[in-house]
């Protein structure tokens, strides 16, 4: 049970460290991350639409 009690503190510390690291990013790094995330989302979306599931493929 003690690990569960420390979990919110651990998450808060992780988020603070993440935000402080992201504040150090320059505009090019932010743009690259946005373009990469968008590209991945498009590829996953296309794969989801174009590749039918097994239940949809059977009549």
N, C-alpha and C positions, 0 to 999 in steps of 0.2 A: 503494500500500500504506500510506502514512502515515495516510491518512484512516481506514482500517480500524483502525489501531492506536489512534487517538484516540476511536473510537466508544464504547467502554465508559466512558471518562471523561465524555464528552458526555452519555450516558444517565444516569449517576450524578448529574451536576450538574443535569440537567433534573428528575429525580425529587426531589432535595433542594429545588429551587425550588418545585415543585408542592406538596410537603408543607407547606412553610412558608407558601405562599399559602392552602392549605386550612385551616390552623390558625387563620387570621384570620377564618374564616367564623363567623357567628352561627348560633343554632339555626334561625331562620327560613330562612336561606339553605340550610342542610343539608336541612331538610324540603322546601323547594321543589325542590331538586335530586333528592331521592329520589322525590318525586311525579312530577316531569317524566320521569325515567328509567323509572319504572314505567309511566306512560302511554304512552311511546314503545314500550316492550317489548310492551305489550298490543296496541297498534295494529299493530305489525309481526307479532305472532303471529297476530292475527285475519286479517290480509291473507294470511299464509302458508297458513293453513288454508282460508280461503274462496275464494281465487283458485287454481284448479287449474293445474298446469303443462301444457304442450302434450302431453307424453307421457302424462299421466294422463287427458287429455280424449279421446284417441283410443282406440277399443276394440281 
